[in-house]
Amino acid sequence: MKKQKASASEIVSSAATLRQRVYECLKLCKNGATDEEMQVSLEMDGSAQMPRRVRLVELGMVRDSGRTSTNHYGSSAVVWEVT
């Protein structure tokens, strides 16, 4: 069976849906969330979540809260929040 390639409109639609999921997840986090926390909550790989969060920042819908949290590696991670 031959695999079909996704159309451009399907890819755009999928990206918008993933972006909405990331945004809704962050809206539910009253104190904000790190990328890692969003990935765990959404059961979404970082390669899918992070570009959507970046786009939300570019759109002015999400911002750096000015706070950090420690991730599972022990490193400091930005806490993101809805604007």
C-alpha positions in Angstrom: 0.0 0.0 0.0 1.3 3.4 -1.0 1.5 6.2 1.7 -0.2 9.4 0.8 1.5 12.7 1.5 -0.4 15.2 3.6 -1.7 18.2 1.7 -0.6 21.7 2.7 -4.0 22.5 4.1 -3.9 19.3 6.3 -0.5 20.3 7.6 -1.7 23.8 8.4 -4.8 22.5 10.0 -2.8 20.1 12.1 -0.4 22.8 13.2 -3.3 25.1 14.3 -4.9 22.3 16.2 -1.6 21.5 18.0 -1.1 25.2 18.7 -4.6 25.4 20.2 -3.9 22.4 22.4 -0.7 24.0 23.7 -2.5 27.3 24.3 -5.4 25.6 26.2 -3.1 23.6 28.3 -1.2 26.8 29.3 -4.5 28.6 30.0 -5.3 25.9 32.6 -2.0 26.3 34.4 -2.8 29.2 36.7 0.9 29.7 37.6 2.2 29.0 34.1 4.2 26.0 32.9 7.6 25.1 31.5 7.8 23.5 28.0 8.6 20.2 29.8 5.5 20.4 32.0 3.3 21.2 28.9 4.8 18.2 27.1 4.1 15.9 30.0 0.6 17.2 30.4 -0.3 17.0 26.7 1.6 13.8 26.1 3.3 15.6 23.3 6.9 15.4 22.1 9.0 18.5 22.4 9.4 18.7 18.6 5.7 19.2 18.3 5.1 21.3 21.4 7.9 23.8 21.3 7.4 25.2 17.8 3.7 25.8 18.7 4.7 27.6 21.9 7.2 29.7 20.0 4.4 30.7 17.5 2.1 31.6 20.4 4.9 33.9 21.7 5.3 35.4 18.3 1.5 36.0 18.2 1.6 37.7 21.6 -0.6 35.1 23.2 2.0 33.7 25.5 5.0 35.3 27.2 7.9 34.5 29.5 6.6 35.0 33.1 10.0 36.1 34.3 10.1 33.0 36.6 12.0 29.8 36.2 11.5 26.2 37.4 13.9 23.3 37.6 13.3 20.6 34.9 14.0 16.9 35.3 17.7 17.4 34.3 18.1 19.9 37.1 18.4 22.8 34.7 16.6 26.1 35.0 13.6 26.3 32.6 11.4 29.3 31.7 7.9 29.3 33.0 5.5 30.5 30.2 2.2 32.1 30.8 -0.8 33.3 28.8 -0.9 37.1 28.2 
